[in-house]
Amino acid sequence: MNVPVCQMFERLNPEAIRPPFSRYSHGIVVPEGKRVVFCSGQLGITVDDEIPEDTGEQARLCFANIEAILAEAGMGLANVVRINAYVTGREHLAPYMEVRNALFGDSAPASTLMIVSGFARPEFKVEIEAIAAG
């Protein structure tokens, strides 16, 4: 699934700085008068407490959780303007980015990706938080 480009946001990728390393925007302008939703970091865990071993599957669950949170506010992934993602090792970067890029395509929100030493439980490999506007 590829999230449609949300036309309400201006994406900022100035030519005066290096282009993004991957599919994200350096900045996003949210028009005046829009609501903003801040999503806490989401982990790759199902409602039944299942945690897949695969990093990509965990990332898909994280984004599905974010999508459910945004739905409560009448929004969807197309409203995401910023992603902060954390993985527990360099080997998890590519699987996470594959999921993010497949979901967002050219609608590229602003994004940060960091390698961290771990999360509350050792099974977790990725955590994603998001900011949306609409």
Rosetta blueprint (number, residue, H / E / L):
1 M L
2 N L
3 V L
4 P L
5 V L
6 C L
7 Q L
8 M L
9 F L
10 E E
11 R E
12 L E
13 N L
14 P L
15 E L
16 A L
17 I L
18 R L
19 P L
20 P L
21 F L
22 S L
23 R L
24 Y L
25 S E
26 H L
27 G E
28 I E
29 V E
30 V L
31 P L
32 E L
33 G L
34 K L
35 R L
36 V E
37 V E
38 F E
39 C E
40 S E
41 G E
42 Q E
43 L E
44 G L
45 I L
46 T L
47 V L
48 D L
49 D L
50 E L
51 I L
52 P L
53 E L
54 D L
55 T H
56 G H
57 E H
58 Q H
59 A H
60 R H
61 L H
62 C H
63 F H
64 A H
65 N H
66 I H
67 E H
68 A H
69 I H
70 L H
71 A H
72 E H
73 A L
74 G L
75 M L
76 G L
77 L H
78 A H
79 N H
80 V E
81 V E
82 R E
83 I E
84 N E
85 A E
86 Y E
87 V E
88 T L
89 G L
90 R H
91 E H
92 H H
93 L H
94 A H
95 P H
96 Y H
97 M H
98 E H
99 V H
100 R H
101 N H
102 A H
103 L H
104 F H
105 G H
106 D H
107 S H
108 A L
109 P L
110 A E
111 S E
112 T E
113 L E
114 M E
115 I E
116 V L
117 S L
118 G L
119 F L
120 A L
121 R L
122 P L
123 E L
124 F L
125 K L
126 V E
127 E E
128 I E
129 E E
130 A E
131 I E
132 A E
133 A E
134 G L
